[in-house]
Amino acid sequence: MTSTVEVPCWNLDDVFRGFESEEYQKAKNELKSLLETLKRDLTDAKPPSDAKGTANWLFELLSRIDRLETLADTLSAYVQARFTTDTRDSLVIQELGKVEELLVPATTILVLFRNMLARYEKRIKKAISHDARFVDYTFVLEEALMFQKHQMLPQLEDLAADLGRSGADAWSRLQDSILANASAVWNEATGERKTMVELRNLAYDPDRNIREKAYRLELSIWKTYEIPVAAALNGVKGTVLTLNKRRAWESAIDASLAQARISMATLEALIATMEESLPMWRRYLCAKARLLGLDRLSFFDLFAPLQNQGAVIQSYTWSDAKEFIVRQFGTFDKEMASFAQRAFENRWIDALPREGKVGGAYCTHFPAAKQARVLCNFDGSYSSLITIAHELGHAWHYENIKDLPSLLSQYPMTLAETASIFSETLVSNAAMATMGEDARVPLIELHLQDACQVIVDILSRYYFEHDVFKERAKGEITPDRLSDLMLQSQAKTYGEPLREDERHPYMWAVKGHYYIPGLSFYNFPYAFGQLFGMGLYSIYKEEGQSFAAKYRELLRFTGSLPAAEVARRAGFDIERPEFWQSAMKTFEHEVEFLEAQSNTR
């Protein structure tokens, strides 16, 4: 365990010096004014009749929308940053609500802007065709026109947003509330109860009896709540189907692909590679079962830690972590290392665990300040080291696009994990190389465990959601049928290594991703991000440090080009399976290592 004396809290003064500061109030007032004037101006927007006038008018409009995005993202990120480091602060909670309310008109402005582009599409395209100012905006404008074809009339979009608060969004909150508040008696003698979250966390306990007890209690809770949670899922998916039909999407997957900025060819290549890799992942699961002394795994064994007797796994002080990460970043790119050094020195990382602070980790950015911040909970473990590297990867991603207009720096989730996966791989491989074989066994298994979830479990979720949309289009789906579909999906992906009588029929109730009305198939982007980052790392190992400049350029274009074009600029094709196959092969040597270990014990 590291000393808490040296572990930092972040400094946000470069963004705002508090809610009462002049710069914060000025930003809120400017945002409010922009929202009002843009809504008014776009309602009856009409470009000048001449080409030069049209180009100047559109560029000025884009500049105003860009400023709106900059202020909205900065204010939202700042309030969230304050909230996540002190969730008990009533002032912060009040301000969070005020900022959310302030941003309500933003959706209408987006709809009006897209409608204006469509109304004057020919005139605008002709006016900007030879204007260098719009070269980088080509894809963003084409994307806006594409989404315009899939939106309802402004008043209907407003109505859908208003109804969503008490409709699909409310169903989503119901699932979240049940997950957060449901509990069961853990100890009959003392009356001790454990919440659903606590029970799910016990999946990582080294004691198999505890894991199994938690698993069975969890299933019993979901059995109790299956009717309202199934109603929530039916409500969300039914709403999505209705709105997709109104918005002229052929299917939910088509809408998801557009949001992810990838083609069906890319998705098919990705899914095919995931399916082809299943035998390798089943070999891993069999090896883990042997290392745990089991014939086959039950669902409650998937996250079981391997206990290596006598293994010494290095711990890190904050200074150790800082020095190691900066040094490893430097082996790839000196600029990346210099950035990480600044992040540590300028207190851009909030790493000190404390009461009122949320768990986990994330990276956020503040476009108005052109800076990023990282939140984590450092405890000196190997896992903490890798988490910092992961989140600093996100921050390095932002560093490479911070000088671009906000409209050109909004990258999709498929590309969001690019730099983070790359960075954590860079650091984890180096850290692993310093450890003895006994220490590497549990850490390699942990890496495979995480990757198995991203490939095997994500594939089961993809299958499940595909089936749910198909059946929901015909009518309501019962809780029993939802559980059947989930078990069928798990059987297709996990296969023989996972006991058929001890899988998890209620994973449809667990995963909040299914309950996000505006984002269907929130599963395959995780697999995309994992393999995309690993694929880039494989290319780096082949090309060496010369890849660093190409990598920076790739990151720079993630917000202004479709994913396939971003990849082509780096020299590979994500619409063909070869890239994904090469990325998947990076796990093969770890599986072989674990198999060898399992066969000698």
N, C-alpha and C positions, 0 to 999 in steps of 0.2 A: 504494500500500500504506500502511495506517495504522500508526502507531507502536504497538507492543505495550504501551508503558508505560501508556497510558491505557485500554486495553481491559480490562474487568473480568472477574474470576471471581465466581461468585455467593456470597452469604452465606446459609447454611442454619441459622444459630443460632436464628432465630425458630421453627424447626420442632423441631429437636433439636440439642443441643450435642455429639453424638457417640454412638456405640453404648454407651459405658460410662456415659453421663449418667443421672442419676436419672430424668429425665422419659421417656427412651427405654425404660428397663427397666420403668418403671411402666406405660407404654402397652402393652408386650408382655404383661406380666402381666395387665393388665385385659382385653386382647383374648383371651388364653387362657381366662380365667375366663368371659368372655361366651360363647365358643364352647362351653365345657363345659356351662354352665347352660342356655343356649338349646336345645342339642341334647337335654338331659334333659327340660326343661320342655315342649318341642314334641312329644316322642315320645308323650306321653299328654295333650296339651293339651285342656282342656275349659273353655269360658268359663262364668261364673256364669249362673244361670238367669234372673235379672232383667235388664231392658234396660240400666239404668244401670250395673249391675255389669259387664255384657258390654262396654259402651262404654269404661269405665275400664280394664278388663282389656286390651282390644285396644290402647288408646292407650299403655298402659305397655309392652306388647309391642313396638309399633312404635317406641317411644322406645329400647328396648334394641337392636332390630335396626338402628336408625339409628346408634346409638353404635358398634355393631359395624362397620358400613360406614365410618364416619368413621375409626376406628382402623385398619382394614384398609387403606383407601385411603392413609392418611397414612404408615403404616409401609412399605407397598410402594413408594410414590412416593419416600420418603426413601432407601431402600436402592438403588433404581434410579438416583436422582439421584447418589448417591455412586459407584455403579458406572460410570455413563456418563462421568463426569469423570475416572475413574482405573480403567480396566479391568484394570490389573495388580495392584491392591491385593488380596492374598490374604485379608485380614480382611474386606473388603467382599464378596468372592465367597462366603466361608463364611457371612456373615450373610444374604446373598441366599437361600442354600439353606435357612437356618433359618426365615426368614419365609415362604418358599413352603411348607415343611413345616407350619408353624403354621396356615396358612390352608386346609389340606386339608379340614377338616370343614365349611367354609363352604357347600359345595355341598349337603351333606346338610341343613343348616339351612334352606336355601332350599326344598328339596323338601318338608320337613316343614311349613314355614310355609304353603306353597301348599295342601298337603293339608288342613291345619287350616281354612283359609279355605273350602275347598270343602265340608268335612264339616259346617260350621256356617254355611253361606252365608246361609240365610234368617234365622237368629237374629241374625247379625252385621249384615246389611243393615238389618233392622228397628231394631236398637239404635242404629245410627249415623245413621239417616236424618235426624234432626232435631238432630244434634249438630254444632255449628259447627266443632269441632276437626278433623273429618274431611272438610270440604269440599274442601280441596286434595289429599286422598289418594284422591279418587274414582277417577280414571283409574288410578293406580298399583295400587289394590286390584283393579279390574276386569281390568287387565292380568295381575296375578298369578293370578286365577281362570282367565283364558284360557290362560295357559301351563300351569296345573295340568292342564287337559284334554289337554295334549300332553306329559305326563311319565309315565314308568313308575313302578312301585312303588319306594319308597325303596331297597330292597335291590338292585333291578335297576339303578337309576341309579348306586348305589355300584359295582356290578359293571362297568357300562359305563365309569365313570370310571377304575376300576383297570385294566381291559383296555385302555383307550385309551392308557395310558402305553407299553405294549409293542405296541400295534396301530396305530390311525390316527395317533396322535401320533408314533410311531416312524417311520411312513412319511413324515410331514411333516418330521421331522428328517433323514431320508435325503435328501430333495430339497434341503433347506437345506445339508446337509453337502457334497453333490456340487457345488452352485453355488458354495460358498465355497472348495472345495479343488481343483477340477479346473483343469488348466492345459495349455498347449501350448507347443511350442518356437517362439519368436518369431524368433530369430536363429540360423540353423544354424551359422554360423561360430564364434560365441562360446558357443553352448549356452544363451543367455538364454531363460528361459521367462516367460510371462505367465499370470496366473491368469484364470479366467473373468470375475471382477469387473473386472480391469484391461482385458481385451479389450472388455467391454461399455462401459467408460468411454471407450474410444477412439472410440466412435460420435460423440463431440463434437469430435473432432480436426478442425482446418481442412484437413488434407491428405487428399484423397479416396483416395489410394492406401493410406494407413494405415488409414482407415476400412474400406475394402473388405477389406484383409488381415485385420483383426481380425474382421470379420463372417464371413469364410470359415473362419477358424480356430475361431471360436465354433461354427459349424454342425458342423464336423468333431468337436469335443469332444462336442456333444450326440448326434451319431450314435454315438459310442462308448458313451455312457451311456444311450441311449434305452430299453434294456430295463429296467434297474432303476428309472429315473424313471417310465416307463409303469406299472410294477408299483406304484410309490408312488401314482400318481394313481388307478389302479384300486382300490387298497386303501382310500384315503381316501373316494372317491366310493361305493364299495361299502358301506363302513361307514355313511356318511351315509344311503344308501337304506334300509339295514336298520333303523337307529335311527329314521328318520323314519316308517317303516311301523309300528314298535312304538309310537311316540309319536302315531300317528294324524294325521300331517301328510299331506295329499293329495300334496304335492310339495315339493321343496327350495325352490322360489320362494315358496311360501306361508309356510314357516318364516322365510325371509329377510325377507319383507315384515313379518311380525310383529316381528322384531328391529329392523327399520328404522322401525317405527311409521308405516308408510304403507299406503295401500290399493292394490288392484290398479288402480283408476281412476287414481291418481296415477302409478303406474309406467307405465301405458299412455300417459298424456299425455306423460310425460317421454320415453319411448322413441320415440313418434311424432314428437316435436319434434326429437330427435336425428337420426332418419332423414330428416326433411324438410330438415335443415340440411346434409346430405351434399354437395349441389351447391356450396354456399358453401365448404365445407372443401376440396373438390377444386379450386376456383378458387385457393384459397390454396396448395395443393400445386403447382399448375401455375406459379403466380407464383414460388414458391421455386425450382422447377426452372430457370426462366428466369434468375433472379438468380444461380444457381450455374453457368449456362452449359450446362444439360442439357436434353435433350428431355423426359425423364421421370425421376422419382426412383427410385432403388433403396432398399431398406430401410435401407441404411447411410448414406443421405443425409438421412433424416428429422430427425436431430439435428445436422446440419452447421451450424456458425455462419456467418453472413454476414460477410464481411470487407469493410468499407467503407473504402476508401483515404482517409486523411486525416480520418476521423471521430474526434472527440474526445468520449469518454464520460466524464462526470464521475466522479471518485473521491471518497470521503468519509473524513474522520477520524471517530473515535468521537464527538467533540463535534458534528461536522457532522450525523451521522446522528441523534443524540439531538435536536438542535434542530429538524431538518427534520420528523422524525416527530411530535414534540409539537406543532409548529405546524400540521401538516396535520390531525392529529386534532382540534385546536381549531377548525378551520374547520367541522367537523361538530358536535362536542359538547365543550363546555368541561370537562365531567366526565370524558370519555374522555381528554382531554389532561392533565388533572390526575393521573389514574391513571397514565398513561405516564410522567409526570414523576417520580412516586413510585417506579415500577419502576426507572427509571434511577438515581435518587439512593440508593435503598436496596439497590442491588446485587442485584436480583432476576433479573438476566440474567448468564449465564455465556457470555461471547463470545470469550474468549481461546483460540485454537487452541494445543494443546500435546500432547506425547507422552502416549499413554495415554487421551486423550479420544476419544470416538466422533465420527465425522463427522456431517454433516447438522444437523438442528435439530428441536426439539420443545418443547412446553409441557406442564408438569405442574402439579398442584395438590395442596395439603395441607389437607384439610378441617379437621383439628384446629387448625391455625394460621390458617385462613381466608385463605390466601395462595397465589399461584401463582408459578412460576419458569419462566424461558425459557432453553433451551440453544441456542446457535448457534455458528458459527465465523466470526467477522468478519474480512474481509480488505480492507475499504474499497471493495469493488466495488458497483456498482448492485444486483447480485443480493443482496448482503449486506444492503443497505438494505431491500429488499423482504422478505427473509426475516424481519428483525426486526419489521417492520410486521405481517407475517402471524402470527407467533407471539404478538406483543402483542395481536393481535385475539383469539386464543384466551384469553389471560390476562384481557382485558376481558370476555369471555363469562363466565368464572368469577367475576370481580368482581361481576357482576350476579346471581349465584345463590349466592354464598358463604354468605349468611345463612339460606338455606333448609335444611331437613333434608336429609341426604344422599340419602334415598329420593326426594326431589323434585328432585334436581339431576343425575340420571344420564341424560344425553341420548344419543340414538342417533347413529350415524355420519352418517346423512343430514343431521342438523342440526349436527354437530360442526364443519363447515367454514364455517358461516354467518358468524361474526364475523371469521374469519381472511381469507376471500376479500374481504369488504367492506373490511377495513382495508388489505390490500395494494393493492386497487384504488384506494382513496382516495389512498394515498401514491404509487403508480406513475404514476397520471395526472398528479399534481402534478409529479413528478420529470421526466416526459417533456416537460411543457410548458416546462421550463427549458432544454431541449436543442435544438440545431440539427437540421435535417432529416436530415443525414448520420448523426448519432448515433442518431436515432430509428429509422432503418430496421432495424438489427440488433436493437434492443430490442423493437420492435413485432413483428418476426418471432419473437423468442424468446417473447413473450407468446402469439402465435398457435400457436407450436410446442407449448407446454405445454397450451393449451386444446384443440388438435387431438388430443393424446393422451387427454385427459379425455373428449372427445366421440367421436372417430372410433375410436381404439384401444379405448377402454372398450366401445364398442358391439360391436366385433368379439369382445371377450372375453365379453361377455354372450351373444352368439349361440353362441359356442363352448361355453360351460358348459351352456347349454340343450341343445345337441346331445349333449354328453357324458353328461349325466344320462339322456337318452332312450335312448342306445345302451348305457350301462352297466347299465341295468335288464334288458337282454337277455343280458348276458354281458361277458366281458373284452374290452377294446378294445386292439388291437395298436398299437405305436408308429407304424406307417405310417398307420393309420386316424386316429390322433390328429393327425398332421401334415396329412393330407388335410382334416380338419375345420377345423383352424386356417387353412389356406390358403383354404378356401372362405369362412370368416368374414372374413378380410382382404379378399378379393375383393369381398364385399358392401359393405364400408364404405369402404375406400380407393379402390377402383375403378381406372379407367384411369390416373390420374396415378402410380400405383405399379406398376413393372414386374412383370408376373406371374411372371417367371422369377427375380426377385431380391426376393422377400418373405421372411418369416421363419417357416418351417414348425415351428420348435421353441419358439414363444412359450408353448406349453403347459408346457414344461419350465422356462422361465425364471421365470414369475410364481408366487411363493410363495403368492399368494392362493388359488389353486386347491387348495392342500394344507392348508388350515385346516379341521379336521374340524367345528368348531362354528360355522362361519360360511361358508355357501355364497353364491354370487353377490356376492362382495366386490368388485364392480365398479360397478354402477349407483349406489351411494351417492356415489362420487366425482363423477359427472356431476351428480347431484342437488345436492351441496354447491356445486360450481362455479356452476351456473346459479341456485341459490337465492340465493347471495351476490351474484351479478351482478344478479339481479332486484331485490333489495333496494336495491342501489346505484342502479339506474334509477329506483326510486320516490323515493329521496332526491333525485336530481337534479331531479325534478318538484316535490317538496314543499318542498325546502330544509331549513333547520335545524329546522323544526317536526317533522320525521320522527324526530329524535334520541330524544325521549321515547317514541315508539311503538316504536322500535327496541330501547330498553332493556327495555321491557315484553315484547317478543317474546323476547328472550334469556332473560328470567326464567322464561318458561313452557316452555322447550325440554325441561326434564327432567320435566315433570308433565302434559303433554298430548300427544296424537298430533300428528304434523307438520301435518296438514290444519287442525286446530283452532288451532295456533300461527299458521299463515298467516292464517286467517280473522280472528283478533284484530288482525292488522296490515292487514286490509282487502283481501286477495286470495285467490284460490282455486287451489290447486295441483292439484286434480283435473280441471281444465280446461286445455287446451293453451295458452290465450292468455297465461298468466303465463310459461310456459316459452319461448314464442315471443318475447315481449318481451325476456326475458333473453338469448336467443340473438342477437337483433338487435344487441346491444351490440358484437359482434365484426365486424359488417358493415363499419363504416367503416374498421377496421384492415385488413381484407381488401382493400377498395377502394384504400386507401393503398398497400399492398404491390403490388397489381396495377399501379397507375400507375407505381410505381418500376421494376417489372420491364419495363414496355413502353417505357421511355426509356433502357434500357441495352443 
